[in-house]
Every structure is written in C-alpha cells, then in structure tokens.
Amino acid sequence: MELTRIGGPTVLVELDGWRILVDPTFDAPGRRYSFGWGTSSRKTLGPALPAAALGRVDLVLVSHDHHADNLDDAGRALLPSAGAVVTTASGARRLALPHAHGLRTGDTVVLAPPSGSVAPTLEVTATPCRHGPPLSHPIVGDVIGFAIRRAGEAQVALWVSGDTVLYPVLRRFARELDVDVAIINVGGVQFGLTGPVRYTLDGTDAVTLIGLAEPRVAALAHYDGWSHFRDGEHGLRRALEAAPATVRDRALWLTDGVPVEA
C-alpha cells in the first residue's frame, strides 16, 4: 500500500491496483467557510498536489459532504470523473451522482475492480463516527468512516477513521477491529462559539484509539491546514511522545505530496 497525503484529510491510497482518494479538498488557502450554526473556519494551507495531477481515481471516499474541510468546491468538481464514490446515505442523495453509493454505519458495498484491471474486488463498510459531543447529530449531520477489505478476507486492509470524537461505540469497534493500515483524523476541532466542546479527536484521544485498534500502521491526517484545529500538530506530537512504545511505533507521519509505503 502507498499513501500520499495531499493536505488536511485528503490522502491518495494506492492499494493492489486501486487508486483511492479520501475526502478530496483542493481549494486554495485563505477562504473562510461556514460550518453552520454560526461556526466557521479559514483554510490556512493549500494542497500539496493539484487535482489535475492525480491521474486516474477509481474510488473516492467522502466521510461527509457538508463540511468544506472534507469536501470543498475543487474536490467536489472531480467526483463525476471518479470510478465510484462512497459516502453517507444522506450525502449520496445530495450529491445525486449515478455512481455514488450511500451507506449508513454497518452497511457494505462491494466494488468490482476497474475495467481491464487485475485488482481485487473490494468490500467497503461504513464505520461509526460521532462528529461532536452527545446529542450533536442534528447540528453536525451524518459522518462515517470506512473499512476496506479485499473480497473474501476477514482483515481490514485500510480503515479511515473519518471525523469523530472518542465515544463508547467507537471504542468497542476499535477493540474488535483487525486492521492492517489505519488513517486517523485528529486535530481537536473547537469553535469559539461552542467553547471547550470538541468535534474531533485530539492527540490524547488518537493515542487511545490507536492503542485500542492496534493497526500495524497508523497514518495521521487532518490535524492542520484549518483555523478550527485547537490541538493540531503540536498537541498530537506531545501526545505521541508521551505514549507507550506500542502506540508510538505504529504512528506514521506523512509528508505532504510524498508517496510513502505503508
């Protein structure tokens, strides 16, 4: 497996002949985006690669379509040319693309390999996320993560956590997971309007989640590039430095724009 971090949550994954793009965000920095209910965030870093440089994209995973830090205008523009799009059930309705598959937590879609490819058939299962504190769903909307298996295999080849806090359902899921490579979204999102309430994992929670799931590799993403990250890269590095070696040794820092074997 090869991972190329493009910026924010956006990672290009090359898996057994599949080219998989996670949460495409390619807008230039500087713009402020509304997140609803009076909250907003400014994009501070641009993508390491332009969308035009990606080449063929067989599958796009969109954890949620309604926050611009996970799907922005330029990212949305490339969806029609992708082989398939997998997102939330509500997101698929909004995107209204013929090749979009909408999933609820626990649902699975089976995807045949690209035409002419010897790549394996993939099974993509929606995994649990809660993008904020208890009872925040009416505000933050539907969000999912993704567990990707080669058809017929029990082990998860790739788990994408999606934007989530650490909560009991996710803890139980992580304990039961047999996963090779995980992409963990961190950052500790907070907004001035809602005070100390967090909407994504901070570094301490990420350490806990990695310890529960025990992936062979835990690639770190979505901790910088936006003004709403309060814990950010510094908090994540502090937490990993203090973490047990059994967690610290699994962590993989990706350099933007540089392909890394995982």
Secondary structure, DSSP 8 states (H G I E B T S, - for coil): -EEEEEETTEEEEEETTEEEEES-----TT-EEEEETTEEEEB----SS-GGGS----EEE-S-SSSTTTS-HHHHHHGGGSSEEEEEHHHHHHH--TTEEEE-TT-EEEE---TT-----EEEEEE----SSTT-HHHH----EEEEEETT-SSEEEEE--S----HHHHHHHHH--EEEEEEE---B--GGGTT--SS--HHHHHHHHHHH--SEEEEESSSSBTTBSSHHHHHHHHHHHS-HHHHTTEE---TT--EE-
